[in-house]
Amino acid sequence: MKSFFFTILCFSLFANSHQQLCCFQKGDSTLKIGGSYSHLWMKPRGFSTFTGSLGGAQGIYEYEPSNSIYAAASLNWRQGNTSQAKENRFILDIDVQERVGYTVKPDCFDLKMSFFAGFGFRLIHHHLTQPQLDSMKFKYQEFYVPLGIVNTFCLNQWFEIGINAIWMPQVFPTVVIKPDGQTSWRIKKTLANTQVEMPIIFKHPCWSHFSCTIKPFFQYWEDGKTIASTGGVPLGIPKNTSHFAGTELNLGWTF
């Protein structure tokens, strides 16, 4: 009887150990695509806040072998209408990002940490319409440097959770203003742009290469004011402050 219980104990320890080793999905590369919903609060300095909902789609490829080089590339698109009083502002937001860094996977924890830097480009269209006035269009083109960390913790063979944080200081932002639309005007660089994400990853043990991710996020972004003038008169385009809160739903394939 004692030997029987000892055998059961040894088998349980082996099973738990095996579960720990197989906790993360097999494969170094992951491709995720899906859709998103965002609620936006956008305030031009000196004016009322525009609010509205944006829908979109996104995709990301990540290469993250344990204790090795980390690399990723992503594309995010979203658009929607915002309004305040009788003014409307249609927003189109396209963000492309590349990352390079290093992934750390401690042997004693079911935890992955990827540190990265990279290069990003964001294209933001604003189409402003006002009663009894001509509409105006602003095309912001903003280059930035993403610096961040991606953390993933494996709870069990079914779920992983994470906390991601990205800082995105700008390096070369400009704006094109229509109806003029012929000149790209320099705008003031902003450094406070940040994003925080909390992905929750579901996977079935029998289909470990596939996953479903729900990722709530919050993003803070600033479009700087114009620093140029024409005929000695400042252009006077104010700084925009944007708060995005929303969630993504992604399907993933690890290989």
C-alpha positions in Angstrom: 0.0 0.0 0.0 2.8 2.4 0.9 4.5 1.7 -2.4 1.2 2.4 -4.2 0.8 5.8 -2.6 4.5 6.6 -3.3 4.0 5.7 -7.0 0.9 8.0 -7.2 2.9 10.8 -5.5 5.8 10.4 -7.9 3.4 10.4 -10.9 1.7 13.6 -9.6 5.0 15.4 -9.3 6.0 14.4 -12.7 2.7 15.5 -14.2 3.0 18.9 -12.5 6.6 19.3 -13.7 5.5 18.4 -17.2 2.7 20.9 -17.1 5.1 23.6 -16.1 7.5 22.7 -18.9 4.6 22.7 -21.5 2.9 25.8 -20.1 3.9 28.2 -22.9 2.8 27.5 -26.5 5.4 25.7 -28.6 7.1 27.7 -31.3 9.1 30.9 -31.4 6.9 32.9 -33.8 3.3 34.1 -33.3 1.0 35.8 -35.8 -2.1 37.6 -34.4 -4.9 39.4 -36.3 -8.2 40.7 -35.1 -10.5 43.7 -34.5 -10.7 46.5 -32.0 -13.0 49.0 -30.4 -11.8 52.3 -28.9 -13.5 55.2 -27.2 -11.7 58.5 -27.8 -11.6 61.7 -25.8 -9.7 64.3 -28.0 -9.2 67.9 -26.8 -7.6 70.6 -28.9 -6.1 73.1 -26.5 -8.4 76.0 -25.9 -11.5 74.2 -27.3 -14.1 71.7 -26.1 -13.5 68.0 -26.0 -14.5 65.7 -28.9 -15.7 62.3 -28.0 -16.7 59.2 -30.0 -16.1 55.6 -30.9 -13.6 54.1 -33.3 -13.5 50.6 -34.8 -10.6 49.0 -36.5 -8.4 46.1 -37.2 -4.8 45.1 -36.4 -2.1 42.5 -36.9 1.2 41.7 -35.2 4.0 39.3 -35.9 6.3 38.5 -32.9 9.5 36.4 -32.8 10.4 35.7 -29.1 12.5 32.6 -28.4 13.5 32.3 -24.8 16.7 34.1 -23.8 17.3 35.3 -27.3 16.5 38.1 -29.7 13.0 39.6 -29.7 11.6 41.1 -32.9 8.1 42.3 -33.9 6.2 44.2 -36.6 2.6 45.5 -36.2 0.0 47.4 -38.1 -3.0 49.1 -36.5 -5.9 50.8 -38.2 -9.0 52.5 -36.6 -11.5 55.1 -37.6 -14.7 56.7 -36.4 -16.6 59.9 -35.8 -16.2 62.2 -32.8 -18.3 65.3 -31.9 -18.8 68.2 -29.6 -21.8 70.6 -29.7 -22.5 71.0 -33.4 -19.0 70.2 -34.6 -17.9 66.9 -36.0 -14.4 65.5 -36.4 -13.8 62.2 -38.4 -10.7 60.4 -37.3 -8.6 58.0 -39.3 -5.6 56.6 -37.4 -3.0 54.2 -38.9 0.0 53.1 -36.9 3.0 51.0 -38.1 5.6 49.8 -35.7 8.8 47.7 -35.7 10.6 46.4 -32.6 13.9 44.8 -31.8 15.0 43.6 -28.3 15.7 40.7 -26.1 13.5 38.1 -24.4 14.3 36.8 -20.9 12.8 33.5 -19.7 13.8 32.5 -16.1 14.1 28.8 -15.7 12.3 28.8 -12.3 9.2 30.9 -13.4 6.5 30.6 -16.1 7.3 34.2 -17.1 8.6 35.8 -20.3 9.9 39.4 -20.4 10.7 41.1 -23.7 12.5 44.5 -23.7 12.6 46.4 -26.9 13.2 49.6 -28.8 12.2 50.3 -32.4 10.8 52.7 -35.0 7.2 53.8 -35.5 5.1 55.9 -37.9 1.7 57.2 -37.2 -0.7 58.8 -39.8 -3.7 60.6 -38.3 -6.4 62.3 -40.5 -8.8 64.7 -38.9 -11.8 66.0 -41.0 -13.4 68.8 -39.1 -16.9 70.0 -40.2 -18.6 73.0 -38.6 -22.0 74.6 -39.3 -22.0 77.4 -41.9 -18.2 77.1 -42.3 -15.9 75.3 -44.8 -14.6 71.9 -43.6 -11.0 71.6 -42.8 -8.7 68.6 -42.9 -5.5 67.9 -40.9 -3.1 65.1 -41.8 -0.6 64.4 -39.0 2.5 62.4 -40.0 4.4 61.5 -36.8 7.6 59.4 -36.5 8.4 58.1 -33.1 10.6 55.7 -31.2 8.8 52.9 -29.2 10.5 51.8 -26.0 8.8 49.2 -23.9 8.4 45.9 -22.2 6.1 42.9 -22.9 5.5 40.6 -19.9 3.6 37.3 -20.2 2.9 35.0 -17.3 1.5 31.5 -17.7 -1.2 30.6 -15.2 -1.8 27.1 -16.6 -2.2 25.2 -19.9 -5.4 27.2 -20.6 -4.5 30.8 -19.8 -1.7 33.4 -20.0 -1.9 37.0 -18.8 0.4 39.9 -19.4 1.2 43.5 -18.7 2.7 45.6 -21.6 4.0 49.2 -21.4 5.2 51.3 -24.2 6.7 54.8 -24.2 6.5 56.6 -27.7 8.5 59.9 -27.9 8.2 61.6 -31.2 11.2 62.5 -33.4 9.8 64.2 -36.5 6.1 65.2 -36.5 4.5 67.3 -39.3 1.0 68.3 -40.3 -0.6 69.1 -43.7 -3.6 71.4 -43.6 -6.3 71.5 -46.2 -7.8 73.3 -48.2 -4.2 74.5 -48.6 -2.8 71.0 -48.6 0.5 71.7 -50.3 2.9 72.1 -47.4 4.0 69.9 -44.5 4.3 72.1 -41.5 6.6 71.2 -38.6 4.8 70.7 -35.2 6.3 70.6 -31.8 7.6 67.1 -30.7 5.8 65.5 -27.8 7.4 63.0 -25.4 4.6 61.9 -23.1 2.9 59.4 -25.5 2.3 56.1 -23.7 0.3 52.9 -24.0 -0.6 50.2 -21.4 -2.1 46.8 -22.3 -3.3 43.8 -20.3 -3.6 40.8 -22.7 -5.6 37.7 -21.5 -4.7 34.7 -23.7 -6.8 31.6 -24.0 -5.5 28.4 -25.5 -6.8 24.8 -25.6 -4.2 22.2 -24.6 -5.2 20.0 -27.6 -4.6 22.9 -30.1 -1.7 24.6 -28.4 -0.6 26.4 -31.6 -3.8 28.4 -31.7 -4.9 31.1 -29.2 -7.6 33.8 -28.6 -6.5 37.0 -27.0 -8.6 39.7 -25.3 -6.5 42.8 -24.8 -7.9 45.8 -22.9 -5.7 48.9 -23.4 -5.3 52.6 -22.6 -3.3 55.0 -24.8 -2.3 58.6 -24.3 -1.2 60.6 -27.4 -0.4 64.2 -28.1 -0.3 66.0 -31.5 2.0 69.1 -30.9 1.0 72.6 -31.9 2.4 74.2 -35.1 5.7 76.1 -34.6 5.7 77.7 -38.1 4.3 80.9 -39.4 3.2 82.3 -42.8 3.7 86.0 -43.6 4.9 86.5 -40.0 1.6 85.3 -38.6 1.7 82.0 -36.6 -0.5 79.2 -38.1 -2.0 78.7 -34.7 -3.0 75.1 -34.9 -3.3 74.0 -31.3 -2.0 71.0 -29.5 -4.3 68.0 -29.4 -4.5 65.7 -26.4 -6.1 62.3 -27.0 -7.1 59.5 -24.6 -8.0 56.1 -26.1 -9.6 53.4 -24.0 -10.7 50.1 -25.5 -10.1 46.5 -26.2 -8.8 44.2 -29.0 -9.9 40.7 -29.9 -7.2 38.7 -31.7 -6.8 35.2 -33.0 -3.3 33.8 -33.0 -1.1 31.1 -34.5 2.2 30.1 -33.0 4.7 28.2 -35.1 
